[in-house]
Amino acid sequence: MHDSDGADVPASEAISRSGDGRQGRNPDVPKITERFTLADNLALPIDAATRRMAILAMSGAGKSNLAVVLAEQMHAAGIPWVAIDPKGDWWGIRSNRSGTGPGLSVPIFGGLHGDAPLEPSSGKLVAELIVDQRLTCVLDVSEFESRQAMWGFLIDLGEVLLKKNREALHVFLEEADELLPQKASERGNLPRCLGTWQRVVKRGRFRGIGTTQITQRSASLNKDTLYQAEALFALRVTGKGDRKAVEGWVEYHQAGAEVVASLPTLADGEGWVVSPAWLKQTERVRFHRRETYDSGRTPVQLDRSRRPATLADVDIEDLKRRMADTI
C-alpha cells in the first residue's frame, strides 16, 4: 500500500500505525493478541486485517457468528473495522453473551438499535468520519426505505474509503450478494454500487482495506470478487448452486476437493478453512462461539405471556379507514 506521499507501505506497517484508530492503541482495550484465534486449531496472523476473505454458509450454520468472532478479535487487538449490516442484527455486539451486561463499546448507526440515525445521503460523511477518526462501527442499513437508497449510500461510502483510507481497516460485508451480485440490471444504483465495491475488494489492500464477504447465497455472489478471497471459510451448504460456488473457488485456488463433499453434513459452527496460498492450510475446524450477544439467532422459545390476537381484538372498521388512507 502507500502512505500519504504515495510511497509504498507494507500492510504490516499500516497495521502497526493503526492502533485503535486515533493516537495508537486504545489504552482502555488491552492488547491481548497478535493473532486472531477463531478455533482451537485456527489462528489468523495479524495481517488478516488487510486481507480478502469470504464466509459462505446457509442460514443458521454459523457464518455471522464466525464473522463476529473475528470482529471481536480485531477489536481486542486495536484494529478498526466496519460492519455493513443489511439484516439489522449486528447490534448484539454491544452486549455480553447473555445480553445482561456490556459488550464492545462500538457505535451503531442506523437500524432499530442505532445510537444515531443513518441517512441515505450520508455515505461520504460517514466514510470521512471512519477514516479521520479511525472509527470502528456498525452501519445498519436494514431500515432504508429501498435497496436503491442502500446502494446509493454504499456507493458514496466505498468511493471515499477507497480514495482517502491509508491505514489498516477491515470491512465486513454481511449479505454481500446484496451489493456484490453475480448479475446486476442496467438500471438504478446497483451497477455503480457493484463496480465501486468490486474495486474496494480488489484494490482495497493497497489502501489498507481488508474485506470479508459473508453470504448465505453463494451462487448469487459475484464470482469475480469471491475468487479474490485469499481464505475461504465454508460452513454447512446444502443448495446445489451454492455448493457449486464453493467448488468453483476450490478449483480456482487448487485446494482440497474433500471440502465440497462434506458441506451438506457439517454441524452448526463447524466448517472448513481453505487458504492454500496465504495460510497454506486446508482444515476442518469447529469455530469458537462469539463472546457478545447473538442478536441474529432465530428465537427457539415461545413467549406465551401474550396470546395471539383474534377477530374480537381487531377493530375492523378502524382498519378499513386506515386502509383507505393508504390509497
Secondary structure, DSSP 8 states (H G I E B T S, - for coil): -B-TTS-B--HHHHHHHHTTSSSSS-TTS----SEEEEETTEEEEGGGGGSEEEEE--TTSSHHHHHHHHHHHHHHTT--EEEEESSS-GGGGGBBTTSSSB-----EESSTT-SB---GGGHHHHHHHHHHHT--EEEE-TT-S-HHHHHHHHHHHHHHHHHH--S-EEEEETTGGGTSBS---SSSSHHHHHHHHHHHHHHGGGGTEEEEEEES-GGGB-HHHHTT-SEEEE-----HHHHHHHHHHHHHTT--THHHHHGGG--TTEEEEEETTTT-EEEEEEB---SB--TTS---S--TTS----GGGS-HHHHHHHHHHT-
